[in-house]
Amino acid sequence: MSVNARQEKLNFQAEVKQLLDIVVHSLYSNKEIFLRELVSNASDAIDKLRFEALSDPALFETDSSLSIKINFDKREKTITISDNGIGMSRDEVVSNLGTIAKSGTRDFLSRLTGDQKKDAHLIGQFGVGFYSAFIVADKVTVITRRAGLGIEHGVRWESIGDGEYVIENMEKQTRGTDVILHLKTDEDEFLGDWRLRSIVKKYSDHLNIPIQMLKRKEDEKPTDEWETVNRVTALWALPKSDVTDEQYKEFYKHISHDFEDPLVWTHHKIEGGNIDYTCLLYLPAHAPFDLWQRDKHYGLKLYVQRVFIMDQVEQFLPNYLRFVRGVIDTTALPLNISREILQDHFSIPKLRSALIRHVLDLLDRLVEEHPAQYAAFWKEFGNVLKEGPAEDFANRARIAKLLRFSSSTIDDQTVSFDDYIKRMKAKQTKIYYLTAESLLGAKSSPHLEIFRKNNVEVLLLTDRIDEWVISHLADYEGKALQSVAKGDLKLDEIADESKEERKADERKEQIQQQAYEPLLKKVHTILDKQIKEVRLSHRLTLSPACLVRDEHALGVQMERLLKAVGQEVTEVKPIFELNPEHPIIRKLNQALDEAWLEEWVQVLYEQALLAEGGTLPDPAGFVQRINKLWMERIAS
């Protein structure tokens, strides 16, 4: 767009218009956050200028003294927030103020309900930023110029929040951005020196950029002297004893743009070792709505010697800790470091290892000292943490200790491996588990029958990621993890039997094997294309049949997960097990009508396939077979 472009009236992106309406009506009870958000944006603009100026000092133009200025005019009923940061070009104004580029915007908006309390929570996760200005203003004017461009490249943007905005070029002598709020008639409370200063102290005292306001006389008439109203000290650089919980919370809200307090945080200053650094790391109270967006970027804010370098640096924490927010400030990196150099810098592995340790230490403390808080964390981020055993081999055992599952005796995801081991039977040497689509499906599985009979707890893994997680955990504390739906289970260790009882059972099994051998052969012939083999079952007590996979074969859940991401999966035929004690199987063993037998075998196979969470290849055929068998039963 040319510099001499005339004034234009443009429409907001549809999502912006919807968000504006919700922001104004959902956040009215906490109006003062508009100043926090606008000051935070100004701070980000100054940080960006500092970073770009490392390679192009000319961007400072004639002014290297960076600050944010807040002023108000009672007669005009305006509040102005000014910064001399990076500023914006015309195209950037349209992009930043007229559209929402954040990934997952439509998904976010679809989750809004119209309930003000619930929507305020979601909006806090999304980060309203600039649009919070319309909570108190009925018109907003933005005057800006990007650093490095001529004075004729200034841009004026204005909107009354009705779905349209006006944009035009103008001259602006200084770089940076002025946001002018034309207050609504009932918002005079913000036209006061003490009120604005108190908001700055409450929300932005931690910023290491001067926030200045004009000194005023007793009658509140302004003087010509600007004074700094915040501490201008990097909060993370202060001793922990000098920082209040409230300051920690407000700093979190600044860096995360979250409206809610963090769940917990950890603050470390390491000096005199192989590497010097300070870090302040937070666990959010709630997962952001776009946590699972593939194109979403996460990471820590990086400072070098208290100079902001870049945002969302992913190299310091692995992907399974992507929910962590915070800053790291170090002397181990050069001021002019880029993302490309950062990738291979020799200090990164040491810093990464230290930061991972700090986060895992924090989670361990929650488990030991604040179990209710850990339960809240697990509910929000458990599925993300489960990615850890596959991603971080060095910390696999530590992460495994933090995992939580449901079990055959406890529905909530509160059971740790340690809890399970404490409740194991005297002879038990394995940790038994079952993967399923849902908790209800798991608890109804025929694979649990022998374990219920013998009062043996089984972990129920019902999240899509669980089978993938377990594939990277062969054992825990020396105890092998065993799927109850795989292999030919040896149940000696869980059955409460004497030697005489066991010998009697073995004799009984031999007799049953001989008695059912002809049926097993017939079933195998009928299901030859669907199954690997057919055998009598040791794990069923109530169900007539079930499907079992080889010890090292992929489970149903893992197959489905791989197929969902486009992976080719080699078909693995299951083993079909029959319960020799069940009346249906006894009846089949006496069957003389081969066609009748085939119908029943197909039905049993398809029922077993459904019970393990599989998909029927021919649902209509299954229904027809069931109906046919019912009709025969009725007719007889």
Sequence and secondary structure as in RCSB ss.txt:
>XXXX:A:sequence
MSVNARQEKLNFQAEVKQLLDIVVHSLYSNKEIFLRELVSNASDAIDKLRFEALSDPALFETDSSLSIKINFDKR
EKTITISDNGIGMSRDEVVSNLGTIAKSGTRDFLSRLTGDQKKDAHLIGQFGVGFYSAFIVADKVTVITRRAGLG
IEHGVRWESIGDGEYVIENMEKQTRGTDVILHLKTDEDEFLGDWRLRSIVKKYSDHLNIPIQMLKRKEDEKPTDE
WETVNRVTALWALPKSDVTDEQYKEFYKHISHDFEDPLVWTHHKIEGGNIDYTCLLYLPAHAPFDLWQRDKHYGL
KLYVQRVFIMDQVEQFLPNYLRFVRGVIDTTALPLNISREILQDHFSIPKLRSALIRHVLDLLDRLVEEHPAQYA
AFWKEFGNVLKEGPAEDFANRARIAKLLRFSSSTIDDQTVSFDDYIKRMKAKQTKIYYLTAESLLGAKSSPHLEI
FRKNNVEVLLLTDRIDEWVISHLADYEGKALQSVAKGDLKLDEIADESKEERKADERKEQIQQQAYEPLLKKVHT
ILDKQIKEVRLSHRLTLSPACLVRDEHALGVQMERLLKAVGQEVTEVKPIFELNPEHPIIRKLNQALDEAWLEEW
VQVLYEQALLAEGGTLPDPAGFVQRINKLWMERIAS
>XXXX:A:secstr
  TT   EEEE  HHHHHHHHHHHHHSGGGTTHHHHHHHHHHHHHHHHHHHHHHH GGGGTT     EEEEEETT
TTEEEEEE SS   HHHHHHHHH    TTHHHHHHT  S HHHHHHHHHHH  GGGGGGGTEEEEEEEEE TTS 
GGGEEEEEE SSSEEEEEEE  SSSEEEEEEEE TT GGGSSHHHHHHHHHHHHTT SS EEEEEE TT  EEEE
EEE S  S GGGS GGG  HHHHHHHHHHHH  SS  SEEEEEEE SSSS EEEEEEE SS  TTTT TT    E
EEEETTEEEEEEEGGGS GGGTT EEEEEESSS TT  HHHHHH TTHHHHHHHHHHHHHHHHHHHHHH HHHHH
HHHHHHHHHHTTHHHH GGGHHHHHHH  BEESS  SS B HHHHHHT  TT  SEEEEE SSHHHHHT GGGHH
HHHTT   EEE STTHHHHHTT SEETTEEEEETTBS    TTT    HHHHHHHHHHHHHHHHHHHHHHHHHHH
HTTTT SEEEE SS SS SEEEEB TTS  HHHHHHHHHTT        EEEE TTSHHHHHHHT   HHHHHHH
HHHHHHHHHHHTT   S HHHHHHHHHHHHHHHHH 
